[in-house]
Amino acid sequence: MRKLIFSLLVVVLVYIILLIWPTDNRVADIPFYGDNTFNVIAHGNGRALQPGNTLEAAANALAVGTDILELDVHLTADNILVVRHDETIDSTTNGSGRIADMTLAELSLFEVGFNEYDYPDKVAKKGIRIPTLESLFVAFPTNRFLIEIKPEISKTGHKLCRLVKDYGLMDQVIIGSFYSSVLKSFRQYCPEVPTSLGEEEARWMVILSWLGLGHLYNPPGYSVQLPLEEDGIRIVSESLVEAIHGLNLKLDVWTVNNVNEMAGLIELGVDGIITDRPDLLDGVLENRRAIF
């Protein structure tokens, strides 16, 4: 019994020491977040308003108040970066097949519509195609992009790094991926381009934050994108926001399409909301400005 009590006392003592342990793990400010304001982030370029991840969706999203275009990239068989969420084209085009097995010319044969699972009743105008990432850089050279590397292969990241540098967009782009290994590799060969946290990295940060030890986490990126909840468990809370901001990280929450949830998250102090409906989110912000 004495050994158990002694062990518990040691654990408590160690925990108290960790709680007050001084650290300097705050990340530096970066130009991407230079204005330090709340960001409307269009998921898939606003995929509920126009077919996702397209030039048309991007133009529309910016017209309705979007600050950051969130999009996903894959590499074609002829090594061209295209903007596309899935690794296949089946769910939103009149074709089928894996992007990695098709050339850009082959992909260009198919028209893009709304996602048949998420927005089955929406009808897109004719002639929309899968765009290259370069075409978005050319069309929107002054805008900011949150770009997710979809495949778990380093080749995609290498190509992305070169393209961002070629267009001088190092301060207008932040790179994300679910795969922490992909981001670790990207940071090594492309340190000039900032990244967010991968899923595994974010998980450790959240766990430490829940324990009150978020200050011990040494962030490898500059922002984190988290779901509002996972498996029915609410993730984003006031204490988590405080812990993340204590590290000078930015917190973006996905994918939020409900105006009440949007308003609650803004009140909570998150830095951005990733949404299929940037028009609704911009409206929530306008209403808030009118009140305050």
C-alpha positions in Angstrom: 0.0 0.0 0.0 2.9 2.3 0.9 4.5 1.7 -2.5 1.3 2.6 -4.3 0.9 5.8 -2.3 4.5 6.7 -3.0 4.1 6.0 -6.7 1.0 8.2 -6.9 2.8 11.0 -5.1 5.7 10.7 -7.5 3.3 10.9 -10.5 1.5 13.9 -9.0 4.8 15.6 -8.3 6.1 15.0 -11.9 2.8 16.3 -13.3 3.0 19.5 -11.2 6.6 20.0 -12.4 5.5 19.5 -16.0 2.6 22.0 -15.5 5.0 24.7 -14.5 8.0 23.7 -16.6 9.1 26.8 -18.6 9.2 26.4 -22.4 9.7 28.5 -25.4 7.8 26.5 -28.0 5.8 29.3 -29.7 6.1 29.3 -33.4 7.2 32.5 -35.3 4.7 34.7 -37.1 4.6 34.1 -40.8 3.4 36.3 -43.7 0.6 33.9 -44.6 -1.3 34.9 -41.4 0.1 38.5 -41.4 -3.3 40.2 -41.0 -4.0 38.1 -37.8 -7.8 38.1 -38.5 -10.4 35.4 -38.8 -10.3 33.6 -42.1 -13.2 32.3 -44.3 -11.7 29.1 -45.8 -13.6 27.6 -48.8 -13.5 23.8 -48.6 -12.7 22.5 -52.0 -13.1 26.1 -53.2 -16.7 26.1 -51.9 -17.9 22.8 -53.1 -21.6 23.3 -52.3 -21.8 26.3 -54.5 -19.9 25.1 -57.6 -18.3 21.7 -58.4 -15.5 21.3 -55.9 -11.8 21.9 -56.6 -12.5 23.8 -59.9 -11.5 27.2 -61.3 -15.2 28.0 -61.4 -15.6 27.2 -57.7 -12.6 29.2 -56.7 -13.8 32.3 -58.6 -17.2 32.0 -57.0 -15.8 31.5 -53.5 -13.7 34.6 -53.7 -16.7 36.6 -55.0 -18.8 35.6 -51.9 -16.1 36.6 -49.3 -13.6 33.8 -49.1 -10.1 34.6 -47.7 -8.4 31.3 -48.3 -9.0 28.7 -51.0 -8.7 25.2 -49.6 -7.9 22.5 -52.2 -6.4 19.1 -52.7 -3.8 18.0 -55.2 -2.9 14.8 -57.0 -0.2 14.0 -59.6 -1.2 12.7 -63.0 0.6 10.0 -65.0 2.5 12.7 -66.8 3.5 14.5 -63.6 1.1 17.4 -63.7 -0.5 18.6 -60.4 -4.2 18.7 -60.7 -6.8 19.9 -58.2 -8.9 17.1 -57.0 -10.0 15.5 -53.7 -10.3 11.9 -54.6 -7.7 9.7 -56.2 -10.3 8.7 -58.8 -12.6 10.8 -60.9 -15.6 8.6 -60.4 -17.6 10.7 -57.9 -17.8 14.0 -59.7 -17.1 13.4 -63.4 -18.7 11.6 -66.3 -15.7 9.3 -66.4 -13.9 6.9 -64.2 -10.3 5.9 -63.3 -7.4 6.8 -61.1 -5.7 10.1 -61.6 -2.3 8.6 -61.2 -3.0 6.3 -64.2 -4.2 9.1 -66.5 -2.5 12.0 -68.3 -3.8 15.5 -68.2 -5.0 15.2 -71.7 -7.0 12.2 -70.8 -8.5 13.9 -67.7 -9.5 16.9 -69.8 -11.9 14.7 -71.8 -14.3 14.5 -68.8 -16.7 17.1 -67.4 -16.9 17.9 -63.7 -20.1 18.1 -61.7 -21.1 18.2 -58.0 -20.1 15.3 -55.8 -22.8 12.6 -56.4 -22.8 11.5 -52.8 -22.7 14.8 -50.9 -24.7 16.9 -53.4 -26.7 14.5 -55.6 -29.5 17.1 -56.4 -27.2 19.8 -57.7 -26.6 20.3 -61.4 -23.5 21.9 -62.7 -23.2 23.9 -65.9 -21.6 22.2 -68.9 -17.9 22.4 -69.7 -16.3 22.4 -66.3 -13.0 20.5 -66.2 -10.5 19.3 -63.7 -8.0 22.1 -63.4 -4.3 22.1 -62.9 -2.9 23.7 -59.8 -0.9 26.0 -62.0 -4.0 27.3 -63.6 -5.3 28.5 -60.2 -1.9 30.1 -59.5 -2.2 32.0 -62.8 -5.9 32.9 -62.3 -5.6 34.0 -58.7 -2.0 35.2 -58.1 -2.8 37.4 -55.1 -4.8 35.0 -53.1 -3.9 32.6 -50.4 -4.1 28.8 -50.7 -4.4 26.0 -48.1 -3.2 23.0 -50.2 -3.6 19.4 -49.0 -1.3 16.8 -50.4 -3.6 13.8 -50.9 -1.3 10.9 -51.9 1.1 9.4 -49.4 4.1 9.7 -51.8 6.9 12.3 -51.7 6.9 12.8 -55.5 3.7 14.9 -55.2 5.3 17.1 -52.6 8.4 17.7 -54.6 6.4 18.8 -57.6 4.3 21.1 -55.4 7.4 22.7 -53.8 8.8 23.6 -57.2 5.6 25.0 -58.5 5.0 27.2 -55.5 8.6 28.5 -55.8 8.3 29.1 -59.5 5.3 31.4 -58.9 6.8 33.0 -55.9 3.9 32.1 -53.6 5.9 31.0 -50.6 4.0 33.6 -48.4 0.6 32.8 -49.9 0.6 29.1 -49.4 0.4 26.7 -46.5 0.7 22.9 -47.1 -1.3 20.3 -45.2 -1.7 16.5 -45.3 -3.3 13.9 -43.1 0.0 12.0 -43.3 2.5 13.5 -40.9 5.3 11.5 -42.7 4.5 13.4 -45.9 4.8 16.7 -44.1 8.0 15.8 -42.4 9.5 14.9 -45.7 8.1 18.1 -47.3 9.6 20.3 -44.6 13.1 18.8 -45.2 13.3 19.6 -48.9 11.0 22.7 -48.9 11.7 24.7 -45.7 10.7 27.9 -47.4 7.0 26.9 -47.7 5.1 26.6 -44.3 3.0 23.6 -43.4 0.3 22.8 -40.9 0.3 19.8 -38.6 -0.4 16.2 -39.9 -3.0 14.0 -38.2 -0.6 12.2 -35.9 1.1 15.5 -35.0 -2.2 17.1 -34.2 -3.3 14.2 -32.1 -0.3 14.5 -29.8 -0.9 18.2 -29.5 -4.5 17.7 -28.6 -3.8 15.1 -26.0 -1.1 17.2 -24.3 -3.6 20.2 -24.4 -6.3 18.1 -22.7 -3.8 17.2 -19.9 -2.9 20.9 -19.5 0.5 20.3 -20.9 0.1 21.9 -24.3 3.0 24.2 -23.6 5.4 21.2 -23.8 4.4 20.5 -27.4 7.0 21.7 -30.0 5.0 22.4 -33.2 6.6 21.5 -36.5 4.1 23.6 -38.4 2.2 26.9 -38.1 -1.4 25.9 -38.0 -3.7 22.9 -37.3 -6.9 21.9 -39.0 -9.2 19.9 -36.7 -12.8 18.6 -37.0 -15.3 20.1 -34.6 -15.9 16.6 -33.2 -14.8 13.0 -33.9 -16.7 9.8 -33.2 -19.2 11.9 -31.3 -16.6 13.4 -29.0 -16.3 17.2 -29.1 -12.7 18.1 -29.8 -12.7 21.9 -30.1 -13.1 23.7 -26.8 -12.1 26.9 -25.1 -9.2 25.3 -23.3 -7.9 23.8 -26.6 -8.1 27.1 -28.4 -6.2 28.7 -25.5 -3.5 26.0 -25.6 -3.1 26.3 -29.4 -2.9 30.0 -29.2 -0.3 29.7 -26.4 1.9 28.1 -29.0 1.1 30.9 -31.5 -0.5 28.3 -33.8 -3.6 29.0 -35.9 -6.7 26.8 -35.5 -9.0 26.1 -38.4 -12.1 23.9 -37.9 -13.6 21.7 -40.6 -16.0 21.1 -42.2 -18.7 23.4 -40.8 -21.8 24.3 -42.8 -24.2 25.1 -40.0 -24.6 28.9 -39.2 -25.1 28.3 -35.5 -22.0 26.2 -35.3 -20.1 28.9 -37.2 -21.2 31.6 -34.8 -20.3 29.5 -31.8 -16.8 28.8 -33.1 -16.2 32.4 -34.0 -17.2 33.3 -30.4 -14.8 30.6 -29.1 -12.0 32.4 -30.9 -10.9 29.9 -33.6 -8.8 31.5 -36.4 -10.7 30.1 -39.4 -13.5 27.9 -40.4 -13.3 25.5 -43.4 -16.7 25.3 -45.1 -18.5 24.2 -48.2 -20.6 27.4 -47.8 -18.3 30.4 -47.6 -21.3 32.6 -48.5 -23.1 31.5 -45.3 -19.9 32.0 -43.2 -19.4 35.5 -44.7 -23.0 36.3 -43.8 -22.4 35.2 -40.2 -19.4 37.5 -40.0 -21.4 40.4 -41.4 -24.1 40.0 -38.9 -21.5 39.9 -36.1 -19.9 43.1 -37.3 -23.3 44.8 -37.4 -24.0 43.8 -33.8 -20.6 44.7 -32.4 
